[in-house]
Amino acid sequence: MKPLLKRARQGRSSVGASLIETLVAIAAGMVVMGAIGTFSIFTARSFVSSGNYADLDRDSFAALDTLTRDIRQSRELLAFSTNRLTLRDNDNATLIYEYEPATQRLVRRKNGVTQVLLTQCDFLRFAIYQRTPASGWNWYPVATNAISTTKLIDVSWKCSRKILGAKLNTESVQTAKVVIRN
C-alpha cells in the first residue's frame, strides 16, 4: 500500500501551478492587455481625428464658398472692421458678415435672417485692399476714410475642435483673397 500512496502524492503535487508560475502568467497577461489597450486608444484617437479633419474642412469649404460668392457679387463695401464686413448685395440689400469672438462663430446676416457659417472658430480677420497689385504681388491697403476704393477683401480664419478633451492637431486654416467684381 505504501507505493500507491506515494504515487498519489506525486500526482497531486505535479498537477497544480506554483504561486510563482501564477504571478508570472498574470504579469504577462497584464502586459499584453496593456498593449492592446494602448493600441485601441491610439486607433480610436486617430479615427476621431480623421473624422474631425473632414468635418472642419467640409464646414470651412462651405463657409468660404458662400463668403466668396457673396463678396464677388456684391456692389460695394459699406463698412469695414477686422471682424465685420457690411456689403451692399447685388439686389441692393445689406449683407453683413461678422465674426463673434465670444461665441467663436462667423455669421451671415441678410434681410433679418442670421445664418451661422462657422463654429469653434478661434481666429478670423478681414482686410481690405485696392484691386491693383503692387510689385511682388503685394496689395495696396485701403485707407479707412476711402473704403469705397475697396476691390479686394482678404479673409483668414482658423477653426479647431477638441478630441477627447484636448485640442491636438485639430485645426483647419483657411485664407482667401476675393475680388469684388461689380
C-alpha positions, 0 to 999 in steps of 0.5 A, spaced: 500 500 500 505 504 501 507 505 493 500 507 491 500 512 496 506 515 494 504 515 487 498 519 489 502 524 492 506 525 486 500 526 482 497 531 486 503 535 487 505 535 479 498 537 477 497 544 480 501 551 478 506 554 483 504 561 486 510 563 482 508 560 475 501 564 477 504 571 478 508 570 472 502 568 467 498 574 470 504 579 469 504 577 462 497 577 461 497 584 464 502 586 459 499 584 453 492 587 455 496 593 456 498 593 449 492 592 446 489 597 450 494 602 448 493 600 441 485 601 441 486 608 444 491 610 439 486 607 433 480 610 436 484 617 437 486 617 430 479 615 427 476 621 431 481 625 428 480 623 421 473 624 422 474 631 425 479 633 419 473 632 414 468 635 418 472 642 419 474 642 412 467 640 409 464 646 414 470 651 412 469 649 404 462 651 405 463 657 409 468 660 404 464 658 398 458 662 400 463 668 403 466 668 396 460 668 392 457 673 396 463 678 396 464 677 388 457 679 387 456 684 391 456 692 389 460 695 394 463 695 401 459 699 406 463 698 412 469 695 414 472 692 421 477 686 422 471 682 424 465 685 420 464 686 413 457 690 411 456 689 403 451 692 399 448 685 395 447 685 388 439 686 389 441 692 393 440 689 400 445 689 406 449 683 407 453 683 413 458 678 415 461 678 422 465 674 426 463 673 434 469 672 438 465 670 444 461 665 441 467 663 436 462 663 430 462 667 423 455 669 421 451 671 415 446 676 416 441 678 410 434 681 410 433 679 418 435 672 417 442 670 421 445 664 418 451 661 422 457 659 417 462 657 422 463 654 429 469 653 434 472 658 430 478 661 434 481 666 429 478 670 423 480 677 420 478 681 414 482 686 410 481 690 405 485 692 399 485 696 392 484 691 386 491 693 383 497 689 385 503 692 387 510 689 385 511 682 388 504 681 388 503 685 394 496 689 395 495 696 396 491 697 403 485 701 403 485 707 407 479 707 412 476 714 410 476 711 402 473 704 403 469 705 397 476 704 393 475 697 396 476 691 390 479 686 394 477 683 401 482 678 404 479 673 409 483 668 414 480 664 419 482 658 423 477 653 426 479 647 431 475 642 435 477 638 441 478 630 441 477 627 447 478 633 451 484 636 448 485 640 442 491 636 438 492 637 431 485 639 430 485 645 426 483 647 419 486 654 416 483 657 411 485 664 407 482 667 401 483 673 397 476 675 393 475 680 388 469 684 388 467 684 381 461 689 380 
